[in-house]
Amino acid sequence: VQLVESGVGSVPAGGSPRLSCAASGRSFSRDAIGWFRQSPGEIRDFVAAINWSAERIYYADSVKGRFTISRDNAENTVYLQKNSLKPEDTAVYYCIAGGITTRQVIAGTANYWGKGIQVTVSS
């Protein structure tokens, strides 16, 4: 099983790039999936989670109203649309998948992690 994040790595403040996470090895169409991020010197923090049907979606307070998580089960892919980026959004962004519930994703205990993608927001 592999999760591969992709997207624009360097953006100006105020930009609106989108990250993608493509899963391979098995279908995640019935799993909760989400995103974490880790800034330099900080712990890895929850960003967003979505259940298999997209009926339950959760965000960290720091990104609520600016980021949107979505998924395409046919493509085995999850997306993170980031709007109004700030320099403090600079971090390595990780995809997480394999949770039966969004609670597992939010807790970071789901089974699979991507290797992460660096996103740098310049002021």
C-alpha positions in Angstrom: 0.0 0.0 0.0 1.3 3.4 -0.9 0.1 7.0 -0.5 1.8 9.6 -2.6 1.2 13.3 -2.0 1.6 15.8 -4.9 1.1 19.5 -5.5 2.8 22.8 -5.7 5.7 23.1 -3.2 6.3 26.9 -3.0 3.5 29.4 -3.1 3.1 33.1 -2.1 0.9 34.2 0.8 -2.7 34.3 -0.3 -2.3 31.6 -2.8 -4.7 28.7 -3.3 -2.9 25.5 -4.3 -4.4 22.0 -4.1 -2.7 19.0 -2.7 -3.5 15.5 -3.9 -2.9 12.1 -2.3 -3.1 9.1 -4.6 -3.4 5.7 -3.0 -2.4 2.4 -4.5 -2.2 -1.2 -3.4 -5.8 -1.4 -2.2 -9.0 0.6 -2.4 -9.7 3.1 0.3 -13.2 3.8 -0.9 -14.7 2.6 2.4 -12.0 4.2 4.7 -11.7 7.5 6.4 -8.8 9.5 5.1 -7.2 12.8 5.9 -4.3 15.2 6.2 -1.7 16.1 8.8 1.1 18.7 8.7 4.3 19.2 10.6 6.1 22.6 10.8 9.8 22.8 11.7 10.3 22.1 15.4 6.7 21.2 15.9 4.8 17.9 16.3 2.7 16.5 13.5 -0.8 18.1 13.7 -4.2 17.1 12.4 -5.5 19.2 9.5 -8.6 17.6 8.0 -10.4 14.3 7.8 -13.2 12.9 5.7 -15.2 9.7 6.0 -15.8 7.3 3.1 -19.0 8.9 2.0 -17.9 12.5 2.5 -20.8 13.0 4.9 -18.5 13.6 7.8 -15.8 16.2 7.5 -13.6 17.7 10.2 -11.0 20.5 10.2 -8.5 21.8 12.6 -9.5 25.3 13.9 -6.4 26.7 12.3 -7.5 25.9 8.8 -11.3 25.9 9.1 -12.9 28.2 6.5 -9.7 28.2 4.4 -9.0 24.6 3.6 -11.4 22.1 2.0 -10.9 18.3 1.9 -12.6 16.2 -0.7 -12.2 12.7 -2.2 -12.7 10.8 -5.4 -13.3 7.2 -4.5 -13.2 6.1 -8.1 -9.7 7.5 -8.4 -8.6 6.4 -4.8 -7.5 10.0 -4.3 -8.0 12.6 -1.6 -7.5 16.3 -2.1 -6.8 19.3 0.1 -7.7 22.6 -1.4 -5.9 25.4 0.5 -7.0 29.0 0.2 -5.7 32.2 1.6 -2.4 30.6 2.6 -0.3 32.2 5.3 3.4 31.8 6.0 2.4 29.8 9.2 0.9 27.2 6.9 4.4 26.3 5.8 4.9 22.6 6.7 5.3 19.1 5.4 1.8 17.9 4.6 1.1 14.2 5.1 -1.8 12.0 3.8 -3.2 9.5 6.2 -5.6 6.7 5.3 -7.0 3.3 6.4 -9.1 4.4 9.3 -12.5 2.9 9.7 -13.7 6.1 11.4 -12.7 9.7 11.1 -11.8 9.5 14.8 -8.9 7.2 13.9 -7.7 9.6 11.3 -8.0 12.6 13.6 -6.0 10.7 16.3 -3.4 9.8 13.8 -3.9 6.1 14.4 -5.0 5.1 10.9 -2.8 2.5 9.3 -1.1 4.2 6.4 0.9 7.4 5.9 2.4 9.1 2.9 5.9 10.3 2.9 4.8 13.9 2.9 5.2 16.9 0.7 6.9 20.2 1.7 4.7 23.3 1.2 6.5 26.6 1.7 4.4 29.8 1.9 6.4 33.0 1.3 5.3 36.4 2.6 
